[in-house]
Structure formats: C-alpha cells, structure tokens
C-alpha cells in the first residue's frame, strides 16, 4: 500500500497499536455487514500524530491520540471508518455511503490517515509504560458510555451480562473503577467467571442457566444491568436481567443480541424502569476513562495483552478469534 497522503480535515498517524476484535475474521468473511472493498480494515487505534491538515487544531505532531473511528455527520448518519456498523437506524443512507467513500481506510497499517473528528488527545500518554495496552481503551470507553447511560455508579449494584466477553469484561473493570458497590459478572464460561471473581471482593458471579426466573434471582437485585451479550438464540438472558432490576432500575443495551424484547408495559411503568440503548462512545467518555487509567483507578494490568504483527494476517485473525474475556490482541505494526 502507498503511504497515505495528507488532505483537508485529516490527521496522519503512526499506528502504535490497534485492537484486533475477536470477531474480525467474521468481518473479513463478510458476515458482519457490507463494506466498500477494497479497503484497509481497522476500527480504532492508539497512534502518534505525524502531521495534520491546515484545518486541524486540536491535535499536533507528536501527540499520542486515540482514534475512535466514529465519524458523525449528524441526524443519525454515523459510520465507523474502516469497519462495519452504522449509527442511527443502522440501515445507512446516501450520505453514509459518501462518508465511507471519502474516509475509506482503517488503521490496520503502519500509517493511517484519519478524519480529525475521530482524534482524541491522550495527555500524558507518552509516559505510559505500555502503549500497546492502551489499544483496549476504545472497548473500555464503549462499556463506560453504556454504564454512564444509567447515571452515577457510585454505591450502586451493577450487573454485566456477557461479562466473559471482551466488552463485558471491560464493563466490569469500568464499574469497579467508578465505585460500584457490587458488580455481578454474568456469563457461561466458568473459567472466565472465576478470573473475574478474583478482580475484587466486590465482584459476584452468576453462571447463566437458561432458566429466566432462576437467572433473575441469581443476578439481582441490582440497580443497573448492562447487556453486553453477543448473538443469542433467545432473549431470555436479557429479560432475566430486566427482571433482576430494583424499582427505578436501568437496563442498558450495548451488545449484539438480535432478538425482540417482550417488555411488559405495566411492569415497566409501575416499577419505573428505564430502558436505554447505547452505541460507541463520545469524547467526554474517552477523557473520563483515560483519566481513570492515569489515576491508577482503572488498572490495565488485569487485562492479558497478546500482540500480533502485519506479517501473518491469517495467524493474527486466528489468535484474535481464540482470545476473549479479559484478554485481547493488539496489532502492533
């Protein structure tokens, strides 16, 4: 590939580390949505700014930045640069098609040209001892945005469904860092649940049984439930989380469940339950999470970091597919 050429609205970055999501192989196969091919994949990275266009003022050469990949044109037209997934209805539009045509390539490369809107400076990151580990920040921020949709977590009981996955594991770490009284990690993988239980005395675990009533009793009662589950054959686990909520509790959907939820109108109304959706994160959330990391309140050493290079893409995809929970693969060009 030729080195990307700087253009208006762009930031040229040296890619230091990029998270290789566990489902990247499915994206490559076309099983997670269409993309304007050919292109360089890659949804987010930690990078060092090499150059900026004349109309870029918030970052400068030498800055360590987080590329969120989220490009928002307003009115629901959002894309993830170099990746699958669209905001709003998720169906796309003529405008999102144009956005993808102009900003086509992602960050699985040595250098990348990114739109200025996706760039967030990480003050002090140049002193971080392990920059590759910061490639997990985007997932921590997505989890944090979902948790923040329920308000302050301090002193509240929180449950995370799908806690044995990467996004769910990130949510457990964020909830602990933000002062949750208890965090109930919910999933099916016993080994991963045992690992989560060792993070803190505040972590409880519940292994899903498939029985809605039993799972609700095992999860709750809680004030906040975050659903970070992937594709599921039924909505029973999500509804068990709904059932586990205390009055005035909040259920936040941030995962990949593709089922309709049979929400009981009267129950939601009388218990004053809040149901929220959350997708990706914003700049304020990124800064909050980064400040938690800088302050040592969010300890990234709990995350198992595996690295891969650009020389063997197939092996990197296989490694990512096998890695889940509090482990992730960082592509380090």
C-alpha positions in Angstrom: 0.0 0.0 0.0 1.3 3.5 -0.7 1.8 5.8 2.2 -1.4 7.8 2.8 -1.3 11.4 1.6 -2.4 14.2 3.9 -5.6 16.0 2.9 -8.0 18.5 4.3 -9.6 17.5 7.6 -7.1 14.7 8.0 -4.6 13.6 10.6 -1.7 11.4 9.6 -0.8 9.0 12.4 1.8 6.4 13.1 -0.2 3.4 14.3 1.3 2.2 17.6 -1.3 -0.4 18.5 -4.8 -1.4 17.2 -7.2 -3.7 18.9 -8.0 -6.7 16.8 -11.5 -7.7 17.9 -12.3 -11.3 18.4 -14.9 -11.3 15.5 -12.5 -9.7 12.9 -12.5 -13.0 10.9 -16.2 -12.7 10.5 -15.8 -9.2 9.3 -13.2 -10.4 6.7 -15.6 -13.1 5.5 -18.4 -10.5 5.1 -20.6 -12.0 7.8 -21.0 -8.8 9.8 -22.1 -6.3 7.1 -21.0 -4.8 3.9 -18.0 -2.6 3.3 -16.7 -0.6 0.3 -13.9 -3.0 -0.7 -11.0 -3.0 -1.3 -10.0 -1.2 1.9 -7.7 -1.3 4.8 -9.7 -2.6 7.8 -9.3 -1.4 11.4 -11.7 0.4 13.7 -9.6 2.2 16.2 -6.0 2.6 17.4 -3.6 4.4 19.6 -1.2 6.4 17.5 1.3 9.2 17.4 0.5 12.2 15.2 2.9 12.7 12.3 1.2 15.6 10.5 -2.1 17.4 10.4 -4.0 19.3 7.7 -4.1 23.1 8.0 -7.7 23.0 9.3 -6.8 20.7 12.3 -6.2 22.5 15.6 -7.0 20.2 18.5 -4.1 17.7 17.9 -0.5 18.4 16.7 2.5 16.4 15.6 4.0 14.3 18.4 0.7 13.9 20.3 -0.4 10.5 21.4 -4.0 10.1 20.3 -6.9 7.7 20.4 -8.6 7.1 17.1 -12.2 6.2 17.9 -13.2 5.6 14.3 -16.6 7.1 14.9 -17.4 9.7 12.3 -20.7 11.6 13.0 -22.3 13.8 10.3 -25.4 14.5 12.5 -29.0 13.5 12.1 -28.2 9.8 12.7 -25.6 9.5 10.0 -22.6 7.8 11.6 -20.0 5.4 10.3 -17.1 3.6 11.8 -14.2 4.3 9.5 -12.6 1.1 8.1 -15.2 -1.1 9.8 -18.7 -2.4 9.8 -21.5 -0.8 11.8 -23.6 2.3 11.2 -25.3 4.6 13.6 -29.0 5.7 13.6 -31.2 3.0 12.2 -28.2 1.0 11.1 -29.5 0.9 7.5 -27.3 3.6 6.1 -28.1 6.4 3.6 -26.7 8.1 0.6 -24.7 10.4 3.0 -23.1 7.5 4.9 -22.2 6.0 1.5 -20.4 9.2 0.7 -18.7 9.3 4.1 -17.4 5.8 3.5 -16.2 6.7 0.1 -14.2 9.7 1.4 -12.9 8.1 4.6 -12.5 4.5 3.4 -9.4 3.0 5.1 -8.9 2.0 8.7 -5.9 1.6 10.9 -4.6 -2.0 10.5 -1.5 -0.4 8.9 1.8 1.2 9.8 0.4 4.6 9.0 -3.1 5.8 8.7 -5.0 8.9 7.6 -7.8 9.6 9.9 -10.6 12.2 10.0 -9.9 14.9 12.6 -13.3 14.2 14.2 -12.1 10.7 15.3 -9.0 12.0 17.0 -8.8 12.5 20.8 -5.6 13.5 22.5 -4.4 11.5 25.5 -2.5 13.9 27.7 0.5 12.2 29.4 0.2 9.0 27.4 3.7 9.5 26.1 4.8 8.4 29.6 2.7 5.3 29.8 4.9 2.2 30.1 2.9 0.0 27.8 1.2 1.9 24.9 0.1 -1.3 23.3 -2.2 -2.0 26.3 -3.9 1.3 25.6 -5.4 -0.2 22.4 -8.1 -1.7 24.7 -9.3 1.9 25.6 -12.0 2.0 22.9 -13.7 -1.0 24.4 -13.4 0.4 27.9 -15.0 3.6 26.5 -17.9 1.8 24.8 -18.6 -0.1 28.0 -18.3 3.2 30.0 -20.7 5.0 27.7 -23.3 2.3 28.3 -22.8 2.4 32.1 -23.0 6.2 32.1 -26.4 6.0 30.4 -27.7 4.7 33.8 -26.2 7.6 35.7 -23.6 7.6 38.5 -22.5 4.1 39.5 -21.1 5.0 42.9 -22.5 2.8 45.7 -24.9 1.1 43.3 -25.3 -2.6 42.5 -24.4 -3.3 38.9 -24.8 -6.5 36.7 -22.9 -7.1 33.5 -24.4 -9.7 31.1 -21.8 -11.2 28.8 -19.1 -10.4 31.3 -17.0 -13.2 29.9 -16.6 -11.4 26.6 -14.2 -8.6 25.8 -16.8 -5.8 26.0 -18.4 -7.3 29.1 -15.0 -7.7 30.8 -14.3 -4.1 30.0 -17.6 -3.1 31.7 -16.7 -5.0 34.9 -13.4 -3.1 35.1 -15.1 0.3 34.5 -17.9 -0.4 37.0 -15.3 -1.3 39.7 -13.2 1.8 38.9 -16.3 4.1 39.1 -17.2 2.9 42.6 -20.0 0.3 42.1 -20.9 -1.3 45.4 -21.1 -4.7 43.8 -20.6 -5.9 40.2 -22.3 -9.2 39.2 -20.5 -10.8 36.3 -22.9 -12.9 34.3 -21.9 -15.4 31.6 -21.5 -19.0 30.8 -17.7 -19.6 30.8 -16.8 -20.8 34.3 -13.1 -20.2 33.8 -13.6 -16.6 32.7 -16.1 -16.0 35.6 -13.6 -17.4 38.1 -11.0 -15.0 36.7 -13.4 -12.0 37.1 -14.2 -13.0 40.7 -10.5 -12.6 41.5 -10.5 -8.9 40.5 -12.1 -7.6 43.6 -14.2 -8.7 46.7 -16.9 -6.5 45.1 -17.3 -8.9 42.2 -20.1 -11.5 42.3 -20.5 -14.1 39.6 -23.6 -15.8 38.1 -23.4 -18.6 35.5 -26.4 -18.5 33.2 -28.7 -21.5 33.5 -31.1 -20.7 30.7 -34.0 -20.6 33.2 -35.2 -17.0 33.2 -36.6 -17.0 36.8 -33.5 -18.7 38.2 -31.2 -16.4 36.4 -33.0 -13.3 37.5 -32.7 -14.5 41.1 -29.0 -15.2 40.7 -28.3 -11.8 39.1 -30.2 -9.5 41.3 -31.5 -7.5 42.8 -29.4 -4.8 41.1 -29.8 -1.1 40.3 -28.2 -1.2 36.9 -27.9 -4.1 34.3 -25.7 -3.7 31.2 -26.4 -6.2 28.4 -23.1 -6.8 26.5 -24.2 -10.3 25.2 -23.4 -11.3 21.7 -25.8 -13.2 19.4 -28.2 -15.4 21.4 -30.9 -17.9 20.4 -33.5 -16.2 22.7 -33.9 -13.0 24.7 -34.3 -15.0 28.0 -31.0 -13.8 29.5 -31.7 -10.2 28.7 -35.2 -10.5 30.2 -33.7 -12.1 33.3 -31.6 -9.0 33.7 -34.7 -6.9 33.3 -36.5 -9.0 36.0 -33.5 -8.6 38.3 -33.8 -4.8 38.5 -35.0 -3.0 41.6 -37.7 -0.4 41.2 -36.3 2.7 39.3 -33.5 0.5 37.9 -32.0 0.8 34.5 -31.3 -1.8 31.8 -28.8 -0.6 29.1 -28.4 -2.5 25.8 -25.0 -2.3 24.3 -24.4 -5.8 23.0 -25.2 -7.9 19.9 -28.5 -9.6 20.9 -30.7 -9.8 17.8 -33.9 -10.7 19.5 -37.0 -8.6 20.2 -37.6 -8.0 23.9 -41.1 -8.7 25.3 -41.1 -5.7 27.7 -44.3 -5.8 29.9 -45.8 -2.3 29.6 -47.4 -2.3 33.1 -44.4 -3.6 34.9 -42.0 -1.2 33.3 -44.4 1.7 34.2 -45.2 0.7 37.8 -41.6 -0.1 38.7 -40.4 3.0 36.9 -37.8 1.0 35.0 -35.6 2.8 32.5 -34.6 1.0 29.2 -31.7 2.6 27.4 -29.7 1.9 24.3 -26.0 2.8 23.9 -23.7 2.7 20.9 -20.0 3.5 20.8 -18.8 6.5 22.9 -18.1 10.2 22.8 -15.0 12.3 23.5 -16.1 13.1 27.1 -16.3 9.4 27.9 -12.9 8.8 26.4 -11.4 11.5 28.6 -13.1 10.2 31.7 -11.8 6.6 31.1 -8.3 7.9 30.3 -8.2 9.9 33.5 -9.2 6.8 35.4 -6.3 5.0 33.8 -3.9 7.8 34.5 -5.0 8.0 38.2 -4.5 4.2 38.6 -8.2 3.7 39.4 -8.6 1.5 36.3 -5.8 -1.0 36.4 -5.0 -2.2 32.9 -2.6 -4.9 34.3 -5.8 -7.0 34.8 -6.0 -7.4 31.1 -4.0 -10.0 29.3 -2.3 -8.4 26.3 -1.3 -10.5 23.2 0.4 -8.9 20.3 0.5 -9.6 16.6 2.2 -8.0 13.6 1.3 -7.4 10.0 3.4 -10.3 8.6 0.9 -13.1 9.0 -2.7 -11.8 8.9 -4.3 -15.3 9.0 -2.5 -16.2 12.2 -3.5 -12.8 13.7 -7.1 -13.4 12.9 -7.0 -16.9 14.4 -5.4 -15.6 17.6 -8.0 -12.9 17.9 -10.8 -15.4 17.4 -9.4 -17.6 20.3 -9.0 -14.6 22.7 -11.8 -13.3 24.8 -12.8 -12.1 28.3 -10.0 -10.1 29.9 -7.6 -10.8 27.1 -7.2 -9.1 23.7 -5.0 -9.0 20.7 -3.2 -5.7 19.8 -1.9 -5.4 16.3 1.5 -3.7 16.6 2.8 -2.8 13.2 
